[in-house]
Amino acid sequence: MLDDEHLKEAFTNAITSSKYTEELLMHLIEKSGCFRQGLAKDDRTENYNRGYGDFGLYIRSLFLQYAPKTYLELIERTNENDTRD
């Protein structure tokens, strides 16, 4: 397990190494359903969805902690692409 200093270094190195890494992380955040509203039909599915969503929120928190500017730029790019469609 990485300590905070090494986690920051690993995260920032990963996102600066390739634009696709940033996009991959954003894809994982979006696919995790962390912003999903509503409940699942049964408790088992609901617990699964919450755990999956929590992981997406964890990735997002790493962005906000170690690369907030990059995260905001990605959101802006995503919003621009959505309005063009």
N, C-alpha and C positions, 0 to 999 in steps of 0.2 A: 504494500500500500504506500502511495506517495505522501510525503508530508506536504504542507501548504506551499513551501518554497519550490519544491520539485514539481508539484502539480501545476503551479502557475507557469513555470518554465516549459513543461511538457505541453500544456494547453496553448500557450502563446506561440510556441514553435510549430505546433501542429497546424494552427490556423494560418500562420504566415507562410507555411511551406507550399500551400496550394490553395487557389480559390475554390477548388472542389471540396476541400476539407470543410471550409466554412459552409458551403452549400449542403454538404452531407449532414453536418450537425443541425442545420436548420430543418432539413428534411426529417431527421429523427425527432426533433422537437414537434414538428407539425404532425407527423404520423403517430406520435405517442398518444395523441388525444388529450393532452394535458389541459386544454382549454375547453374540452367537451362539457356540455351541460346536460343535465337530465340523468336519469337512473337506468341501469340495465334491468332486464326482465327478472333476473334472479340474483341472489346474493353472491354466488360463485363468480358469475360474469362481472358483477359490479366490483368485487374485490380485485379481480384480474385487471380490469380497466383502471382502477385507481393506482395499482402498483405500476402499471405501464405508464400512466400519466405522471406519476411521481418521478419516474426516471427521466422523462422529458423535461420536467421542471428542474431536475438536478442539472441537466445539460445546460438549460437556460440560465441557471444560477451561476454556472461556471463562466458563461459568456459575460454575464452582468458583473461578475467579480473581477475577471481577468482581462476582458476585452469588450467593455461596454460600447466603445465607439464603433467597433466592427459589428457588433450586434445591431446597433441602431442603423448603420449603413445597410445591412442585409435586410432589415425590415423595410427601409425606404425603397430599396430595389424591388423587393417583393411587392410592395404596394404599387409601385410604378408599373410593374409588369401586369398586375391584376387589372389596373385601370385601362391598360392598352388593349386587353383582350375583348 
